[in-house]
Amino acid sequence: MALPVLTRHIAQTKLDAFCQRKIPASVHHQVRLELEFAGDEVTLLETRPYFRDPSQWTRLAVARFRFNGASSTWSLHCPNFRKKGQWRPYPAQPSRDLDKLIAILDQDTTGVFWG
């Protein structure tokens, strides 16, 4: 199910602001954070020039936010490194306030997002 239009707009605005704060414009030629929306999920991707061919950029999924329309809450998920391409819930309570989950991602006390 796709995100409601207003929910998507709010999520994009908040996550774009986070990406701009996290990676200064002065290093965008070396690393960027991008968003990918699919259904009720938003994936945060770290992109960098490929070391063998800097004209190509690599993409690494860092975090995923999932929206539960029934409860109007967001949940935070981290990559499952044991099963490539899969995600596992991060041990944070789902929240109606996306900013709370963005703060958890930013602090990353476990090292699972920013290593």
N, C-alpha and C positions, 0 to 999 in steps of 0.2 A: 504494500500500500504506500502510496506517495505521501510525503509530508504535506500537511495543510499549507497553503500559500503563506499565510502570516507566520506560521511556525518556522517555515523554511527561511523566510526573510530575516527573522530575528536571529535564527541560528547562524545564517551566513554573515550577518553583521557582526555578531559577537565573536565568531571564530575568525573572521577576516581581521578584526582588531587584534585578537590574540596573535595571529600569525605575523602581523606587522610589528608588534611589540617584541616578539620572540626573536625574529631575524631582522636586523637593521637593513635598510635599503642599501647601505654601503657594501654589503656582502652578497647581494642578490645574484651576482655573477658566479658565486661559489656554492650557495645553498639557498633554497627557498622552501617554504611550507605552502602546500596547496590543499584545497578541499575537493572532495569528490562526493557528490550526492547521488544516492541510488535508493529508491523506495523510501523507507523510513530511517535510513542510515546516512551518516556523514562520516567519511573517512578522511583523516588527516594524513597527508603524505609529505615526506621529506624528499626533495629532489635535489640532485647534484649532477654536475657534468661527469660523464663516464670517463674514467681515467685513461682509457685507451683511445677514446675519440671524444674530445671535449665538446664537439658539436651535438652529441647525443646526451640526453639527460636520463639518469636512472631514477627510479621511484621506489621509495621504501615506505610501506604503510606503518604509521607510528601509533595511531589510536583510532578508535571508532566510537561514535556516539549513536545510540539507537533510541528512537522515540517510540513510546508506547502510547498510542492514541487513546486506548481505553482509560488509562490513568493519567494521561497528559504528563508523563514523566520521561526524563532522559536517563539512560544508563551509559556507563563508560566501559569500554572493552579494550583489552590489550591483545597483541598478537600472541598466538599459541605457537611457540617456537618448536614444539614437538610435532606439530601437525601443520605443515606449510599451508598457508592460505586460510587457516581457520582462526577464529577468535575465541577468547574466553572472557567471561565477565571479570572486571576489575573489582576488588573488594571494597566497593563504595556503594552506599545506598542510592538507589535511583532517586532522582530529584526533579521537581518541577522547575528548579532554578539551574539552568545550564551553566551559569557563571560559577556555581559551586564545583561542578565537575571539571570545568576548564581550570580552576585554581588547583584542583587535585592533580590534573595532568601537568600543569606548570611546575608544581612543587616536586612531583615524581619521587617520593621518599623511598620507593622500592627499586628504582633504576630500570624498571621494565619498559618505560617509554623512551627515555633519553639515554639509557645505558650508562 
